[in-house]
Every structure is written in structure tokens, then in C-alpha cells.
């Protein structure tokens, strides 16, 4: 497999209301996207990253619509727990935020300091070993993750927002703060690097190389 390189960061400091300022929707419908990142009803983030919803309302379902790090359209729905919850997916733009009912408390929508690289897809027919190198720049904390879930599976598809990500078994790749090399003895379905925290302009660039090609 040819080397695949993906990057996460740098991220500007998070803000709880840079996508949508405080508002209390009175009925089902769309929130107003009017934070500092918004223009014409669309919020464009500095780099693809998680979306944070802050409210004490625990019964309203919020649905985020927007685009992925690669520009594909995506959406996900969730309830807010313990005052604030953030998306499972990373958004480069947020085009709409819908609620299924009027909220019982004010809501703000913004960003935190968490993001991940685009997903790297491996070849299940090729040799399984994978070499990994993560080049860290600046102040970062990150974890290599992988999954066997597949949203494109013909027999057991999983929603992208419901994919279960597992931290690498290499402890050097969990909460890492510098450049490291690692490997997989087997090829998962997907891998990514999760940026747990950073100080701008910190970022992580990760290269994955799967050994060989499809064997004869």
C-alpha cells in the first residue's frame, strides 16, 4: 500500500458559542447559526474539529449537519449529558443545527480542543502488518486509534457517528506528546489519530504504510 499521510490541527482555542450564540428554541426547528465563525447562516471552522453543545436540557435531540474534513456531507444526532456534549464526528463547516422540540434551557454551540485526522482505510486483502509514524509539532497530546467497524459494510454497517474507536495497544501511542513510530501486527478496518488537546500552532501528521500488496 502506498503511504497515506493525514493531519490533525492546528486548532485555535475553543469557544462555547462561536457557532451559535445563546438561544432558547421555542419549538422544533433550526437554531440560528450566528456565532463569530458564522457567515450567511453557515459556520466555517478553522480546521475540522468537534462541535460542542452546552445546555442543561437533557431531553432535546440535537442534530448537527455539515461537512467532514474531506468535504463530504454528514450529520449526527445526540442528547446533551451533564451540561455539555460534543459531536462524535469532526466538522469543517456547520450548515444547520436542528432540535426536535422546544428546549427547556438556553443553548450555545461552539468548539472544544478535540479533533481527529481523516480516517485511513486499510486493504483487508493485503498483508496485515502496518507501519505508523506520527510527527508531532508544538504542544500536543494525541492517541492512535483503530476500529473494525465499517459504515460501508454490506452485512453489518455502522453509522459513522456510532463507530467504536479503540486506543492502540502500544502505550507509547496513547496520550503521546512527541514524535513516535509504532505498528500494527494486523490491519484494522480504519485508523485515525485523535488530538486530545493542543496549543496552537501544535499539530500531528501521521503516516500509515501497510506492508506489501495483495499476495498471490
Helices and strands as residue ranges (DSSP letters): E 4-9, E 20-23, E 29-30, E 38-39, E 42-49, E 51-54, E 62-67, E 73-78, E 84-86, E 91-99, E 107-111, E 115-116, E 120-121, E 130-147, G 160-162, E 166-167, G 171-173, E 180-184, E 190-210
